[in-house]
């Protein structure tokens, strides 16, 4: 395996604070980077190119030269239906995010622009077919969205996804899906991932742009309060059932929900299976410290059970 973790020496944990639509803003990105993990946000959260420019400028200014060694990432929808892609790419070229993650389309439109300033292009993929296509297109890495992820989710387990991708790709591999504790991060790395997407764990952070009611729901709910359905967007996504119930939306029926007069994405909330461990609203820095302690404990556990790795002949000799 030739892949290496970029910026390894500057990261406290091999973690990316995943880009969450209408939740990840400049405040969350900057807080994540200052805490020692990669901060990211989706450009689709900005309604105009002017707003996106303000966000990117706020991130660059918020980090400053002293903190610029911890990378930040911009997540772009590259599908042909994104009529604002050209304007977003112009801003990428201007502000030079160290990492650009492409979603819902090929990474090809961004590769030349990002590589020109030395950045990395990561393709967001929910299955092996799209993973192979992204590799063929020239992506530097893959963000494998596995089962348990919030928002649009995959169907493979993180471990199965990692093992399958490693059969044909030895580049940068990121995995996400229900990973919200340090032990899970360590397990994913042990299985072959370079970095781990953690999203839901940061939904209820102080710096998150989620509403107060959204944050409370994440804290109060567990995995039994999630439902995975393609009814709302056409693709499988993980939703908080109480937010659907509050709007009278029943996904068990075959009738497509009527969103007339409703702010669909403001009032319908998503979360992944990691919400089970979210118990309070905390600053990003505190969350990262907790994850780092859990990660260290998990890594030390590897050493304590290491004797299981002895060969049968060694066991017979003892």
C-alpha positions in Angstrom: 0.0 0.0 0.0 1.6 3.2 -1.1 -0.9 5.7 0.2 0.2 8.1 2.9 -1.9 10.4 5.1 -1.4 14.0 3.9 -0.5 16.5 6.6 0.0 13.6 9.0 2.4 15.5 11.2 -0.2 18.3 11.7 -3.2 16.2 12.6 -4.2 15.2 16.1 -6.4 12.4 14.6 -6.8 10.9 11.2 -10.2 12.5 10.9 -12.2 14.7 8.6 -15.1 16.6 10.1 -17.5 15.6 7.3 -19.2 18.2 5.1 -22.9 18.5 6.3 -25.4 20.4 4.2 -26.6 23.5 6.0 -24.7 22.4 9.1 -21.0 22.8 8.3 -20.2 26.5 8.0 -17.0 28.5 8.3 -17.2 28.4 12.1 -17.2 24.6 12.2 -14.4 24.3 9.6 -12.1 26.7 11.4 -12.8 25.1 14.8 -12.1 21.6 13.4 -8.8 22.7 11.9 -7.7 24.5 15.1 -8.6 21.3 17.0 -6.3 19.3 14.8 -8.6 17.6 12.3 -9.6 18.4 8.7 -12.5 20.8 8.5 -14.9 20.7 5.5 -18.1 22.1 4.2 -20.4 21.7 1.1 -20.4 24.6 -1.3 -24.0 23.8 -2.0 -24.9 25.4 1.4 -24.2 28.8 -0.1 -26.9 30.3 -2.2 -24.7 32.6 -4.2 -21.1 32.8 -5.4 -20.8 36.0 -3.3 -21.8 34.1 -0.2 -19.4 31.2 -1.0 -16.6 33.7 -1.5 -17.4 35.2 2.0 -17.3 31.7 3.5 -14.0 30.8 1.9 -12.4 34.1 2.9 -13.6 33.6 6.5 -12.0 30.2 6.6 -8.7 31.4 5.2 -8.7 34.5 7.5 -9.9 32.4 10.5 -7.0 30.0 10.2 -4.3 32.4 9.3 -0.7 31.4 8.6 -0.1 29.8 12.0 -3.0 27.3 11.5 -2.8 26.9 7.8 -0.8 23.7 8.1 -4.0 21.8 9.0 -5.9 21.4 5.8 -9.5 22.3 5.1 -11.7 20.9 2.4 -14.5 22.1 0.1 -17.1 19.7 -1.1 -18.5 20.3 -4.6 -21.4 18.7 -6.5 -20.0 18.0 -10.0 -23.1 16.6 -11.5 -24.3 18.3 -14.7 -27.4 19.5 -12.8 -25.3 21.9 -10.8 -25.5 25.1 -12.8 -23.2 26.9 -10.4 -20.3 24.6 -10.8 -18.3 26.9 -13.0 -18.6 29.8 -10.5 -17.6 27.4 -7.6 -14.6 26.3 -9.5 -13.5 29.9 -10.1 -13.6 30.4 -6.3 -11.7 27.1 -5.7 -8.9 28.4 -8.0 -8.9 31.7 -6.0 -9.0 30.4 -2.4 -7.1 27.1 -3.1 -8.6 24.7 -0.5 -6.0 22.0 0.1 -8.5 19.3 -0.4 -11.5 19.3 -2.8 -14.1 16.5 -2.4 -16.4 15.9 -5.3 -19.9 14.5 -5.0 -22.7 13.2 -7.2 -20.6 13.3 -10.3 -17.2 12.7 -11.8 -14.1 14.3 -10.3 -12.8 15.2 -13.7 -14.1 18.8 -13.8 -12.0 19.8 -10.8 -8.8 17.8 -11.3 -6.8 20.2 -13.5 -7.8 23.2 -11.4 -6.9 21.7 -8.0 -3.7 20.0 -9.2 -2.5 23.3 -10.6 -2.1 24.7 -7.1 -1.0 21.4 -5.5 -4.3 20.4 -4.0 -5.8 16.9 -3.6 -9.0 15.7 -5.3 -11.1 13.2 -3.3 -14.1 11.6 -4.9 -17.1 10.9 -2.7 -18.4 7.4 -3.6 -21.2 5.2 -2.2 -20.4 2.0 -4.0 -17.7 0.0 -5.7 -18.8 0.9 -9.3 -18.5 4.6 -8.7 -15.2 4.0 -6.8 -13.7 2.4 -9.8 -14.9 5.1 -12.1 -13.4 7.8 -9.8 -10.0 6.0 -9.8 -10.1 5.8 -13.6 -10.9 9.5 -13.8 -7.7 10.4 -11.9 -9.0 11.1 -8.3 -6.2 11.3 -5.7 -8.4 9.5 -3.2 -11.8 8.1 -2.4 -14.2 9.0 0.3 -16.2 5.8 0.8 -19.7 6.5 2.2 -20.7 3.3 4.0 -23.9 2.1 5.8 -24.7 4.1 8.8 -23.8 7.5 7.4 -26.0 10.5 7.9 -27.5 12.2 4.9 -27.1 10.2 1.7 -25.8 6.9 2.8 -24.3 3.7 1.4 -25.1 0.1 1.9 -21.8 -1.6 2.4 -20.3 -1.9 5.9 -17.2 0.3 6.4 -15.0 -2.8 6.8 -16.3 -4.5 3.7 -16.0 -1.2 1.7 -12.4 -0.7 2.8 -11.4 -4.3 2.0 -13.1 -4.3 -1.4 -11.5 -0.9 -2.5 -8.1 -2.0 -1.3 -8.2 -4.8 -3.9 -7.8 -2.3 -6.7 -6.7 1.1 -5.1 -3.7 1.9 -3.0 -4.2 5.6 -2.9 -5.7 7.8 -0.1 -8.8 6.1 1.3 -11.3 7.8 3.6 -14.3 6.0 5.0 -17.4 7.2 6.8 -20.6 5.6 8.2 -21.6 5.3 11.8 -18.1 6.1 13.1 -18.4 8.5 16.1 -15.9 7.2 18.7 -12.2 6.9 18.8 -12.3 3.1 18.8 -14.2 3.2 15.6 -11.6 5.5 14.1 -8.8 3.2 15.2 -10.7 0.2 13.8 -11.1 1.8 10.4 -7.5 2.7 10.2 -6.5 -0.8 11.2 -8.7 -2.2 8.5 -6.9 -0.1 5.8 -8.4 3.4 5.8 -6.1 6.5 5.9 -8.7 9.0 7.2 -12.2 8.7 8.7 -15.2 10.9 8.0 -16.9 11.8 11.3 -20.1 13.9 10.8 -22.9 13.1 13.2 -20.7 13.4 16.2 -20.2 17.1 15.3 -23.9 17.8 14.5 -24.6 19.0 18.1 -21.3 20.9 18.5 -21.4 24.5 19.6 -19.9 25.6 16.2 -22.5 23.7 14.1 -25.0 25.7 12.2 -27.8 23.2 13.1 -30.7 24.9 14.9 -31.0 24.5 18.6 -34.0 22.2 18.2 -32.0 20.0 15.7 -29.1 19.8 18.2 -31.5 18.8 21.0 -33.0 16.1 18.8 -29.6 14.6 18.0 -28.7 14.5 21.7 -32.1 13.0 22.7 -32.4 10.4 19.9 -30.8 7.0 19.3 -30.5 4.7 16.3 -34.1 3.6 16.7 -35.1 7.1 15.8 -33.5 6.9 12.3 -35.1 5.9 9.0 -33.4 5.3 5.7 -35.4 6.2 2.7 -35.1 7.4 -0.9 -38.5 9.1 -0.8 -37.3 12.6 -0.1 -34.4 12.9 -2.5 -34.5 9.9 -4.9 -31.4 8.4 -3.2 -31.2 6.5 0.1 -30.6 8.9 3.0 -30.8 8.6 6.8 -33.4 10.8 8.5 -34.4 11.6 12.0 -38.0 10.3 12.3 -39.1 12.8 14.9 -38.4 15.7 12.4 -40.5 13.9 9.8 -43.3 13.2 12.3 -43.4 16.9 13.3 -44.3 17.7 9.7 -46.7 14.9 9.3 -44.5 13.0 6.8 -45.0 9.3 6.7 -42.4 7.5 4.6 -44.2 4.2 4.9 -46.7 5.2 2.4 -46.2 5.2 -1.4 -47.3 8.8 -1.7 -44.4 11.2 -2.3 -44.4 13.8 0.4 -45.9 17.2 -0.4 -43.4 20.0 0.5 -45.6 22.9 -0.6 -45.0 25.8 1.7 -42.3 24.0 3.7 -38.6 24.7 4.0 -37.6 21.1 3.2 -34.0 21.1 4.3 -34.5 23.6 7.2 -37.1 21.5 9.0 -36.3 17.9 7.9 -33.2 16.7 9.6 -30.6 14.0 8.9 -28.3 12.1 11.2 -26.2 8.9 11.0 -25.9 5.9 13.3 -23.2 7.7 15.3 -25.9 9.8 17.1 -26.2 7.1 19.8 -23.0 8.4 21.5 -23.9 12.1 21.3 -25.0 13.1 24.8 -24.5 16.8 25.0 -23.8 20.0 23.1 -20.0 20.6 23.3 -17.4 22.7 21.5 -15.5 21.0 18.7 -12.3 21.2 20.6 -13.8 19.2 23.5 -15.2 16.6 21.1 -11.8 16.1 19.4 -10.1 15.7 22.8 -12.5 13.0 23.8 -12.1 11.2 20.4 -8.3 11.4 20.8 -8.4 9.8 24.2 -10.6 7.0 23.0 -8.4 6.5 19.9 -5.3 6.2 22.1 -7.0 3.7 24.4 -8.1 1.6 21.3 -4.5 1.7 19.9 -3.1 0.5 23.3 -5.7 -2.3 23.3 -4.1 -3.6 20.1 -0.9 -4.1 22.0 -2.6 -5.9 24.9 -4.2 -8.5 22.6 -1.3 -8.8 20.3 -0.4 -12.3 21.4 -3.3 -13.6 19.4 -1.1 -12.9 16.3 1.4 -15.6 17.2 1.7 -18.5 14.9 0.6 -22.0 15.9 4.2 -23.2 16.0 5.1 -20.4 18.5 2.2 -21.4 20.7 3.3 -25.1 20.6 6.8 -24.2 21.6 5.6 -22.4 24.8 
